[in-house]
Amino acid sequence: MSNLFAAIPSVDLCKNLLFEREPDLGKMNPELLRKLITNYWDTFRQKIKAGQIKSSHELDVTVHLDSLSRFIKLGQKPNLRRVINGAGVVVHTNLGRSVLPLEAQQAVNLAAQGYTNLEFDLQTGNRGSRYNLVEGWLQEITGAEAAVVVNNNAAAVMLMLDTFCRGGEVVLSRGELVEIGGSFRIPNVMRKSGAILREVGATNRTHLQDYAEAICQETRALMRVHTSNYRIVGFHSKVSLEELSNLAHANKILLLEDLGSGSLIHFAQAGLPDEPTVQETVRYADLVSFSGDKVLGGPQAGIIVGRKDLVDQLKRNQLTRALRCDKLCLAALEASLRLYLDLDMAKHEIPTLKAILTPYEELASQAEHLARGFQAVLSAKCQISCQKSVSRVGGGAFPQYDLPTVMVFLKPDNFPVEKLKKALLTVDPPVIGHIEDDAFGIDPRTLALTDYPILFKSVLDAFSVAEKIG
Ligand SMILES: *Cc1c(COP(=O)(O)O)cnc(C)c1O
């Protein structure tokens, strides 16, 4: 075993050989280079210890030069990187949810470049409020009296409960006691906020009477939570917003709604069910909360709209300070919201809306286009086909609803498709997609046209990586 350890090439030897191949590496921070080479061989030290390496030939530097060089190139990259979403899930939480509209990207850039009037009133020269930057746009677009924005919708829900329901009861249907993912569970959030959950009804059906019977002296609010990432089919029913609103107000308690994704437009043209928009919901609920980076298509944020007297109380809660969002978020959110003033514009300029609303015929022709591109770079290495498949909205919006699409499938001739899938994660930018029937599928729905050449290069690189691993 000690012989094997001794066979690990020295950092200097690796450096010299690497510089011969790639003179550009000479410009790299020498300490980082040394550290990366050492890290690379550390894996092999572990393997020697585990008895997984039998002969010193396996440690020959010439055999490793390619993968060492790739390892170093990856090591130079930031941990948070651009990836290509070929998975066809538009609001993909693991891939950073919404892609920002161009206007929002530019606004972030400007806000990052210099000082801003984040909390400075340019009319009076006095201290201003960051909340005013987007409140007007939210009033205009949703018709709400007032609005406040915090870090994300989880924070928004917590803030509403903490402000109005701490120590009191909140009546919620058993069908809405959901876990959203990332360990956000409504019953737990409720407990954390100091509110007491009064669950009513059954998982599949809750009636107005169930809510009415649960209201008592301690009740502060009726709450509705969008079931987001799951769907009840079959024998089920829930109470309309209007009825709940009447019941709450007759009892002088609040109606709170966690809309989850919270869309500002209808998606019927994409064949999706007609869910109430934020605008429609806020007509009945006293406060409505929703995410900024789900189907709204902006940055991560939790938006609360509703009655002015209540929003004022939210703003005064100390928790709001802890949950506040930063200037980059507000810059992106303002730019994204402004696009909604003209819905046609929003549908074209907001990548999330555009992706959800792309018609099937257009996806089919984009898939053809992609397939021709792949044919040109990969011709003899794999079978390329276009097939009907489905995309998803994701982010808990429209769960289990299929958006019809056409995907391009790649089936390598000389190695298993799993190897391609793995190799695609090692190239730059990495490509995320999934395997169906032994082929790797890429959905044009979540690609911008400008991604195509980058995608072709990544896939070509992945093929050479996979071929080298053998
Ligand atoms: C997504 C979601 C949340 C959490 O929103 P974030 O913006 O991810 O914090 C809360 N409630 C519902 C119903 C959701 O769908």
The ligand as an ORCA input file, in Angstrom:
! r2SCAN-3c Opt
* xyz 0 1
  C     -44.262     27.693     -2.370
  C     -45.224     27.876     -1.288
  C     -44.837     28.471     -0.088
  C     -43.437     28.903      0.165
  O     -43.084     29.940     -0.688
  P     -41.552     30.371     -0.836
  O     -41.604     31.598     -1.665
  O     -40.873     29.220     -1.476
  O     -41.042     30.610      0.531
  C     -45.788     28.630      0.900
  N     -47.053     28.232      0.707
  C     -47.468     27.664     -0.447
  C     -48.890     27.239     -0.582
  C     -46.564     27.468     -1.488
  O     -46.965     26.892     -2.636
*
